[in-house]
Amino acid sequence: MTSTYYYKGNEYVPKSYASAEAGYWLATGASAAILSPLALTRKPLVKQVLKEQANNNLFKDKFIKAFENSGLIEKGVTLVEPQAFNDFSSEFAKGTNAAFKPKAKQILINTEKSSFLGFHELGHALNQLKSPWLTRMNAKFYGIGYAIAGWMGYLALFSSTKPKDAPKNIEDRIKDNCGKIAFAAMIPVVIEEALASHKGIKLAKSVGADNQMVQKLKSLYAKALLTYVGRCVLGGLAVGTSSMIMEYFTRPQKITNNDVWF
C-alpha cells in the first residue's frame, strides 16, 4: 500500500525512490541520445581543416597582414604559436583549432599549419575590443551563456516533488522552462560566432584574398557555425526532454475516483 496525502482537497500519491532513479537514468540516456549528432557535425569541419592545411601557405601572409592592419596590436593583442602552448592542448599544436583568449588578449594559433583559422579569431578579438557596445556585451556573455546552459542541464535532473497545481517559486518556474532557458542562453554564443566569421572574412578580403580563398573560408566557417547551432538547438531540446522525463517519474500523482491503489 502506497501512502497518500491531501493538498487543497485533492489526494496525491508521491512517486517512489525507485521511480525517481529510473527517471534519472532515462533522462540521462535521452539527453545523451539527443546530443549524439553533435559529434557528427564536427567531422566535416575537422575534415576540411585537415584538407586546407595543405594550402596554408596561401593564407599565412594574408593572415599576418590582416592582423597587422586590424588595429588589434595597438589594443595589446598578441599571437601565440605552438612552442608557447606547452601542454595547453595538442589540437592547437596540430593546427586543428585556434582560439582567442580575451583576458590574456592572445590568439592561440599555429600559423605554420592553419592560418586560415586565424581570420575567425581576429573577428572574435574585434568583437571584444573594437566593436559597438552591444556587440561587446554579447561577446562578454559568451562564457556566461555556456554556464547557464550547463546549469539548466543540471537542474533538469532534479526531482519535481510538488503537486502540479502547487504554488510555484522562482526555482520551480526556472525548472519548468529550463529547456527554453538553455536554448536562449546559447543564442549569444551563436551570434558571436557568426559575427566573428563575418568580420574575419571581411578582413581576409581587405588584404587581397581572392574569391576562391574567400569561398573556402566561408565553407569552413559555416561548418564551424553549424556545430554551435547544434549545441544551441539540441542542447535546449535535451534539457527540456530531461526535465519532462524527471517530472513524469517524480511529480506526485493526483488520485481520481477511477484510480485504485493497492
Secondary structure, DSSP 4 states (H G I P E B T S, - for coil): ----EEETTEEEEPPPHHHHHHHHHHHHHHHHHHHTHHHHHHHHHHHHHHHHGGGHHHHHHHHHHHHHHTT-GGGT-EEE-GGGTTTS-HHHHTTS--EEETTTTEEE--TTT-GGGHHHHHHHHHHHHSS-HHHHHHHHTHHHHHHHHHHHHHHTTS---S-TTS---HHHHHHHTHHHHHHHHHHHHHHHHHHHHHHHHHHHHHTT--HHHHHHHHHHHHHHHHHHHHHHHHHHHHHHHHHHHHHHHHSPEEP-TT----
